Amino acid sequence: MYSILSVDDELDMEMLITQKFRKQIKNNEYCFYFAHNGIEALTQLEKHPEIFLVLSDINMPEMDGLTFLSEIKLLKKNEIRTVMVSAYGDMENIRTAMNRGAFDFVTKPINFDDLEITLKKTLDEIETYKKFQNDRDKLISIQKDLAIAYDIQQSMLPKKFPAFPDRKDFDLHGLLEPAKFVGGDLFDFFLIDEDHLFFMIGDVSDKGVPAALFMAISKTLFKSHYSCNPHQDIAEVAKKINRTLATDNSSLMFVTTFICILDLKTGDVDYVDGGHEQPIILRAGNEIEVLKKVTNLPMAIDPDFPYVVSTFHLNPGDAILLYTDGLEDALNIESKRYTIKPSIEVLKSIPANETPMNINNALLAKIKEYIGDVNQFDDITLITVRFNGN
């Protein structure tokens, strides 16, 4: 039901409007309120905030229509639309009213068929404005959600590098270049004990706050499991975390993961692949190797999936690069996919003893050059670990 305020000092106006629109009033389509001057009209607007359409005479006692129109603007209710009423010959005042923000006008003597058309047109305009405001509010809400997601994502990631300045047997670096729409990329690393380094990367299937929260939960679960029992089998940990994430997962989100434990004495790496991208190994002689791996399901899909451990070996001077699909799937201005090949070429050109931080920065610079001015639509996450040996 639309609430309409009629402001006119002619007392028969209330009767005429009520008679003309009796059907709409009976059907609860229109509800009319009445005032006889601008002062009374302001009181009605205060009492009835649901009024968004005002039909106002210009020439009235105590407060005329032009002054009343100026007072409406001071209320800062931008959704109110005003239709002014005046004599046909009073075009100067009508022009003044339109310049002060009136939406439309009708002239006296009023043609009520024309008035009905004018009211419908004005109500359509009000509905359009309300929809615009609603869409705008939704957009603001989404932007706030994205800001929250970004804060969650960034607060959960390691930021201090070098992370282990006293250790000479390994070096590592991780970075996350967030997209315009925040996703659920994650990476983490920590020493399980003096001889074993845990490191991982992951990518949640969704975006925004839900993905950021899912990422935070996934990351926290891994650290808490190894904090409680440092020497758990990595596949058993994956099974437990997968079961936890899959339970009551009404959102049907999932997370691809690549989880590693590096033996810092031997260079052996135990890993569990949860449907993630193939890592790249940088051998000490600048040989590039794409790891041949056994792919398991992403986590949170099947609570009983039997994850298994696989192994590869790093020699002193070797490094491994883990990355999310934002690296491969980035698009340039021609909507052509970046793929992994340019990154492999960058890695081939990098000196064999380059630091993990410089490796990651070189890869990121190359992909940013490729993307150019195109909006990055997915997070780009990299973690590079170099094994130096004893």
Buried (B, 14 or more C-beta within 10 A) or exposed (E): EBBBBBBBBEEEBBEBBEEBBEEBBEEEEBBBBBBBBBBBBBEBBEEEEEBBBBBBBBBBEEBBBBBBBEBBEEEEEEEBBBBBBBBEEBEEBBEBBBEBBBBBBBBBEBEBEEBEEBBEBBBEBBEEBEEEEEEEEEEEEEEEBBEBBBEBBEEBBBEEBEBBEEBEBBBBBBBBBBBEBBBBBBBBBBBBEEEBBBBBBBBBBBBBBBBBBBBBBBBEBBBEBBEEEEEBBBBBBBBBBBBBBBEEBEEEBBBBBBBBBBBBEEBBBBBBBBBBBBBBBBBBEEEBBEBEBEEBBBBBBBBEBEBEBBEBEBEEBBBBBBBBBBBBBBBBEEEEEBEBEBBBEBBEEBEEEBBBBEBBBBBBEBBEEBBEEEEBBBBBBBBBBBBBBE
